[in-house]
Amino acid sequence: MFDPTQKVSPPVLESQAKKILKSGVFEKLLQSAPNIIMILNEQRQVVYLNRHPVSQYDYENTTGVGQRPGECLGCVNAPRGELGCSSSEFCRVCGFNAAITASQRGSEGQDECNIALTNGSSLTLSVSTRPFAFEGETYIFCTLENISEKKRRQMLESIFLHDILNTAAILRGLSETFEELPREQVKDMLNEVSGNITDEVQSYRLISNAESQLLKPDYSLLDISDIIAEVVRSLQSMHRYKFRQVEMDVSVANIVTERTLLRRVLMNMIKNALEASNQDDVVRIYAHYDKNEEVARISVENPQVIPQNDQLKLFQKSFSTKGRGRGWGTYSIKILTEKYLNGSVSFVSEKGKGTIFTIEIPSLSESGS
């Protein structure tokens, strides 16, 4: 029974501490710690990992020993560098890499990183690092907190707050000028406001279900030219895109795919291009079916160039060129195209060429294979 008046002597306390630290019990306790604990050597190889942050069924080496952090976590960019994790161009904008670099220079590191995983999911981590010496060698102690759900909630709140404020401003303007505006204009503005909110809610629901493996695609035959024209009409019915120039070079092509998801991908591609370009810029859409490769290839082009550092972060989950916490960026395009349409996403952004996003999707069977 606990007696608050009693305390053990310092020698007894020291003995207890040493026994715990040297026993196998301490190792088991670390495995139950809420955060991931990782210790790296000077070559950034894992020498200790209390438990793997991703399902043990996804990776053979669940101890992580010998691997570098990106390899251990299953980062899609780790194999892209000639020397693995820490050597690709994408590592330049990785928060985990920045924190480790700070500790290798002798100070504590603190950052966040968004990791796209080879199993198709993603991970957002809060990373803290600090260097320490042991028996003449230097190591880096890392604690990783999975903040994916926290970031998801923050993003959702930011989207809703942003849209609610915009809606409130528009509604206030309408209330002040209601008697002066034509009835049809008022109706159009109200439709656009409600449509914007609905669009964001549907985007969030799609992404959430896609990440949680809850989407149930319904594959059907459709004409690529019809769905592109429908999306363009939908966007140009909105006041802010009404007078924007959109040119289309689109061939009729019937393929079997998921209509709702493809429509969402196209909506995001075209909307991103319109928002990234200037009022007088022309956004161009190209779509053709390649009979030899049996894929539909759809490209959306605008004349603006994406800064190099932004290009490296473009497909990260919480990154958007519209600002922190805004929209779903190109992450939604990538996850829906690659995970559910069995396609691929690519882009080029260069001076003189502008920015071109391209998706390639195959014609699937009714079952989606």
URJO-V29675 format. One record per residue. N is the residue number from 1. PHI is phi in degrees with one decimal (999 if undefined). Layout:
# URJO-V29675
n = [N N]
phi = [PHI PHI]
This chain:
# URJO-V29675
n = [1 2 3 4 5 6 7 8 9 10 11 12 13 14 15 16 17 18 19 20 21 22 23 24 25 26 27 28 29 30 31 32 33 34 35 36 37 38 39 40 41 42 43 44 45 46 47 48 49 50 51 52 53 54 55 56 57 58 59 60 61 62 63 64 65 66 67 68 69 70 71 72 73 74 75 76 77 78 79 80 81 82 83 84 85 86 87 88 89 90 91 92 93 94 95 96 97 98 99 100 101 102 103 104 105 106 107 108 109 110 111 112 113 114 115 116 117 118 119 120 121 122 123 124 125 126 127 128 129 130 131 132 133 134 135 136 137 138 139 140 141 142 143 144 145 146 147 148 149 150 151 152 153 154 155 156 157 158 159 160 161 162 163 164 165 166 167 168 169 170 171 172 173 174 175 176 177 178 179 180 181 182 183 184 185 186 187 188 189 190 191 192 193 194 195 196 197 198 199 200 201 202 203 204 205 206 207 208 209 210 211 212 213 214 215 216 217 218 219 220 221 222 223 224 225 226 227 228 229 230 231 232 233 234 235 236 237 238 239 240 241 242 243 244 245 246 247 248 249 250 251 252 253 254 255 256 257 258 259 260 261 262 263 264 265 266 267 268 269 270 271 272 273 274 275 276 277 278 279 280 281 282 283 284 285 286 287 288 289 290 291 292 293 294 295 296 297 298 299 300 301 302 303 304 305 306 307 308 309 310 311 312 313 314 315 316 317 318 319 320 321 322 323 324 325 326 327 328 329 330 331 332 333 334 335 336 337 338 339 340 341 342 343 344 345 346 347 348 349 350 351 352 353 354 355 356 357 358 359 360 361 362 363 364 365 366 367 368 369]
phi = [999 -68.8 -122.3 -62.7 -86.7 -106.3 -138.9 -79.2 -74.7 -53.7 -60.8 -65.2 -60.7 -63.8 -63.4 -62.3 -61.5 -64.0 -64.5 -64.3 -63.7 -89.6 -85.8 -70.9 -63.3 -62.9 -60.5 -67.3 -65.2 -63.0 -65.4 -93.8 -61.5 -64.2 -100.5 -79.1 -114.0 -132.3 -117.4 -112.6 -87.2 -66.7 -91.0 64.4 -93.5 -71.8 -109.3 -155.1 -144.0 -68.5 -166.1 -78.7 -74.0 -112.8 -46.9 -64.1 -79.7 -88.3 -137.5 -73.0 -89.4 -77.9 -79.4 76.1 -60.3 94.4 -88.1 -89.6 -51.4 -62.5 -68.6 -63.6 -81.3 88.7 -66.9 -66.4 -88.0 -57.9 -75.7 -78.6 -88.9 -58.9 -110.6 82.5 -53.4 87.4 -115.6 -90.6 -65.4 -69.3 -66.0 -63.9 -109.9 -87.2 -66.1 -64.5 -60.9 -64.3 -66.4 -63.9 -59.3 -61.1 -72.9 -69.7 -93.9 102.1 -119.6 -76.3 -119.0 -148.1 -163.1 -123.0 -140.0 -110.0 -117.0 -84.0 -96.4 -66.3 -86.0 96.7 -96.2 -139.8 -141.4 -112.8 -120.0 -97.4 -115.2 -124.6 -133.8 -153.2 -82.0 -151.2 -107.2 -149.9 50.0 82.9 -121.0 -102.5 -128.4 -123.0 -92.6 -120.4 -117.1 -119.9 -114.4 -76.8 -112.4 -57.9 -67.9 -60.2 -66.9 -60.9 -65.5 -61.0 -64.3 -61.9 -62.4 -62.5 -62.5 -64.4 -61.7 -61.1 -69.6 -64.1 -63.6 -62.6 -62.2 -60.9 -65.0 -66.5 -64.2 -64.4 -61.7 -65.7 -65.1 -80.8 -119.3 -50.9 -69.9 -92.7 -91.4 -63.1 -55.5 -65.1 -66.5 -61.5 -61.4 -62.3 -65.5 -66.1 -63.6 -67.1 -60.5 -66.7 -65.3 -62.4 -66.0 -60.0 -61.5 -67.0 -63.7 -64.8 -61.1 -61.2 -63.0 -61.6 -64.2 -60.5 -68.7 -64.9 -68.7 -90.9 62.9 -100.5 -69.2 -120.5 -62.5 -120.0 -83.3 -152.0 -81.7 -146.8 -98.5 -56.8 -64.3 -65.3 -70.8 -66.1 -61.6 -63.9 -65.8 -62.9 -61.1 -62.2 -69.9 -74.7 -78.1 -81.3 -57.5 -72.7 -112.8 -58.6 -107.1 -78.7 -89.6 -127.2 -108.9 -124.2 -122.8 -127.6 -97.1 -68.7 -152.5 -94.1 -136.2 -97.1 -157.3 -94.5 -61.9 -61.4 -70.6 -63.7 -61.0 -65.0 -62.1 -64.3 -58.8 -68.2 -62.0 -72.3 -63.1 -59.5 -65.6 -65.2 -72.1 -80.5 -99.6 -82.6 -58.3 -91.8 -71.4 -102.8 -97.5 -114.6 -122.2 -120.5 -149.7 -146.1 -103.4 -90.8 -66.6 -67.1 -90.9 57.4 -136.4 -90.9 -115.5 -122.6 -124.1 -125.2 -120.9 -135.8 -76.6 -82.4 -111.0 -84.6 -54.0 -56.5 -63.3 -67.7 -60.5 -69.7 -104.6 -57.9 -97.6 -70.5 -58.2 -99.0 -93.2 -146.0 -70.5 -82.5 124.4 -60.7 75.7 -109.5 60.5 -113.5 54.7 -91.1 -57.9 -65.9 -60.3 -68.0 -67.7 -71.2 -67.3 -80.6 -88.0 -121.2 -101.7 57.5 -109.7 -139.9 -126.7 -147.6 -154.6 -131.4 -145.7 -139.6 -61.8 95.4 -109.6 79.3 -119.6 -127.5 -99.9 -130.7 -116.5 -122.4 -129.3 -83.9 -83.2 -99.9 -79.4 -61.4 -87.2 96.7 -111.0]
